[in-house]
C-alpha cells in the first residue's frame, strides 16, 4: 500500500513514525518532508501549498491513501483536489477546514449553536475597532481572522497594547490578508487544555488531552511560540470535565458543522479554557496540533492507519481507538533566538538509541549530514507510567541530542505536576 503525508514538520514526522507500524504500507512518501523525516519516508520536493502538484504526484504514483496534516493545504482545498483524482484522504475538505481558516466563521458558529466561548465582536474597519477599544473591558484578546502560523493572537493587558495589535494587523498587514478582518474577544482565565478528536461526521472520539507550553522562556516567560513542549494527559482535564465537554462542546460542534452542510472528517482540535463558569472554546483547529501530536500519538495503541481510514470511510463507530495508560512528555529543542531571529545550518547529532523518540521539525540534509534549518528543530518525547518519569526521561533524551546554539525550556511539565489532585 502506498501512503503519502503532506507536510514537513515535527507533527508530520510523528504521524509518519506511527504509520510505519502498519506493515501493509509498502511505500511512505512525505511532501515535502524534511532532513529528519528522510530517515523514515521518501521525501518529495513539493511544497505543502502546491495543491496541483500534490494531486498530480498522487495520481502519477498511484497513491492509495493520503494524510493532509497542516492547516494551509487543508484550507486551500488539498483534500478536495486529491479526492478529485481518486485518492482517499484523512483530513477535512476546504468547506469544513474553514473552522480554523476563519476565526469569524468559528465564533459565529459557536454563537449560533450555543457552544460556550468568549464574548466577542468582529471588525472589518480599523477605526471602528479602535473606537470599540476605548470602552472595551481590559485585558482583551485581539485575533487575526485568518491563518497566521499560530501567531495571529495578541493577549493585550493594556488598552494601548490592544490598539497596537489592531494597527499591526489591519494597517501594517503583519499577517497579510489574514488580518484584514479581526476578532476582539473577552479575556478568559483558567487552565488551558488541548483535546484532539477523530471524527467522521457521525462519531467523535476524543484522544488523550494535553498541555502545551507556548512561551519561549522558563516559568512561562517571554514571547509566544509555536509550542516549546507538551505533556499528556493534562491533569486539569478530569473525567467530569471531559464528560461536560463532550455534551456541551464536542458533539454540538460536530452537529453544527453537519447542520451547516460542512461535515467535518479528520482530526478536530479543541483549544479549551477551563473557566470558573465551565469549559469554553478558545479556538478550533482543523488538524493535529503541533507539538501536541508528539505526545498524543505515542500513547495511541490502536493502528493509526486503520483509525484514519475509518474516519474517511465513515466507520469510526465500529473501530477501536485505544490509548495506553501512562504519560508522555515532549521537550522541544529550538535554535537560540527563536521565535525572533536565529542561525541555521548547524550539524545535528541524533544518536541511534534515541532516534525513535525524536521527531524532527526543522532540519535538512546537506552534504550527507543533518543540519538545523528552522526555529523549532526537533521534539524529544518519552512515555512512562508516571508523569515525573516521563518528564525525566524526555530530558534524558534531550541530553543526548547535540547541535550548536540549541535552546530548550527546563520546566516542561512543571505546571502539570502542580495540578491539584482530582
FENHU-V247777 format. One record per residue. NEAR is the number of other C-alpha atoms within 12 Angstrom. Layout:
# FENHU-V247777
near=NEAR
near=NEAR
This chain:
# FENHU-V247777
near=20
near=30
near=39
near=49
near=52
near=52
near=44
near=45
near=44
near=49
near=47
near=48
near=52
near=48
near=51
near=48
near=36
near=36
near=40
near=29
near=24
near=23
near=17
near=17
near=26
near=19
near=26
near=41
near=45
near=45
near=41
near=35
near=42
near=44
near=40
near=43
near=42
near=32
near=30
near=31
near=34
near=28
near=30
near=27
near=23
near=27
near=27
near=36
near=28
near=24
near=30
near=23
near=24
near=40
near=37
near=22
near=31
near=38
near=25
near=16
near=22
near=22
near=31
near=31
near=39
near=48
near=48
near=53
near=46
near=45
near=43
near=36
near=39
near=43
near=33
near=28
near=32
near=43
near=45
near=30
near=33
near=40
near=30
near=20
near=27
near=20
near=32
near=36
near=41
near=46
near=51
near=50
near=40
near=32
near=28
near=42
near=42
near=37
near=41
near=45
near=39
near=37
near=39
near=34
near=29
near=38
near=36
near=28
near=33
near=33
near=23
near=18
near=24
near=23
near=33
near=34
near=37
near=33
near=25
near=30
near=27
near=32
near=29
near=24
near=20
near=28
near=16
near=21
near=34
near=29
near=16
near=25
near=33
near=17
near=16
near=27
near=21
near=24
near=24
near=35
near=36
near=45
near=45
near=40
near=39
near=35
near=37
near=27
near=25
near=30
near=28
near=38
near=38
near=31
near=30
near=27
near=20
near=22
near=25
near=19
near=21
near=36
near=34
near=24
near=37
near=45
near=30
near=27
near=36
near=33
near=25
near=17
near=21
near=25
near=28
near=20
near=22
near=33
near=37
near=32
near=34
near=43
near=44
near=41
near=36
near=27
near=29
near=30
near=23
near=19
near=30
near=32
near=39
near=46
near=45
near=38
near=46
near=46
near=43
near=39
near=38
near=30
near=34
near=37
near=37
near=32
near=39
near=41
near=40
near=45
near=45
near=44
near=43
near=31
near=26
near=34
near=27
near=21
near=18
near=23
near=15
near=18
near=23
near=24
near=31
near=35
near=43
near=47
near=50
near=47
near=54
near=51
near=47
near=43
near=33
near=32
near=34
near=23
near=16
near=15
near=28
near=31
near=17
near=21
near=34
near=27
near=20
near=25
near=40
near=42
near=32
near=27
near=44
near=40
near=29
near=30
near=33
near=23
near=18
near=22
near=15
near=24
near=32
near=45
near=45
near=48
near=45
near=45
near=43
near=42
near=34
near=39
near=31
near=31
near=23
near=11
near=14
near=27
near=38
near=39
near=40
near=39
near=42
near=41
near=42
near=43
near=46
near=43
near=45
near=47
near=48
near=50
near=49
near=51
near=55
near=46
near=51
near=45
near=36
near=33
near=24
near=22
near=28
near=34
near=38
near=30
near=37
near=39
near=31
near=32
near=38
near=34
near=25
near=25
near=24
near=27
near=19
near=18
near=25
near=20
near=31
near=22
near=25
near=22
near=19
near=28
near=41
near=48
near=54
near=55
near=49
near=52
near=48
near=46
near=36
near=26
near=23
near=32
near=29
near=19
near=13
near=22
near=25
near=27
near=26
near=27
near=26
near=33
near=28
near=32
near=17
near=13
near=13
near=24
near=27
near=29
near=38
near=42
near=51
near=51
near=41
near=36
near=40
near=33
near=24
near=17
near=10
near=13
near=19
near=29
near=31
near=37
near=31
near=34
near=36
near=42
near=55
near=53
near=52
near=49
near=46
near=42
near=35
near=26
near=20
near=23
near=33
near=27
near=22
near=36
near=37
near=30
near=29
near=41
near=34
near=23
near=34
near=38
near=22
near=22
near=34
near=26
near=30
near=21
near=24
near=32
near=31
near=37
near=35
near=27
near=32
near=43
near=41
near=28
near=27
near=33
near=25
near=17
near=18
near=13
near=11
near=12
